């Protein structure tokens, strides 16, 4: 399996998949997910740690043979006075599960996903080596959620 295939598989088998259980927390108040596999016959581990709920921050790291090689930082939040927490399970997670190798930057969901009156979008700049992106969810035409991320290769 190449790195991109591993990253996509890891993301689909952690937070994006609402049926996957969290891993043991690594820090106080953290929520963690871990996925293990292989990249070019080497042991690969993906780890996602985040803090919070309606406003959250976290990071993802990929390790190859025990060495950190790639990472992403993110901060997401609901926009407006009342954010329906169902958007995380009903819109965000399904959008993240649509990630595939055809996406030019497979780090969040596909570029656009619709779920009823909700629209998910992800726009980005750069490549897996050095990128930034913004993820948004709109209800009809009103912005209700936004996430900002950045990351790349770790040396």
ABEGO torsion letter per residue (X at the ends): XBAAAAAAAAAAABAABAABBBBBBABBGBBBBBBBBBBGGBBBBBBBBBBEBABBBBBBBBBBGGBBABBBBBBBBBBEABBBAAAAAAAAAAAAAABBAABABBABBBABBBBEABBBBBBBBEBAABBBBBBBBBBEABBABBBBBBEEBBX
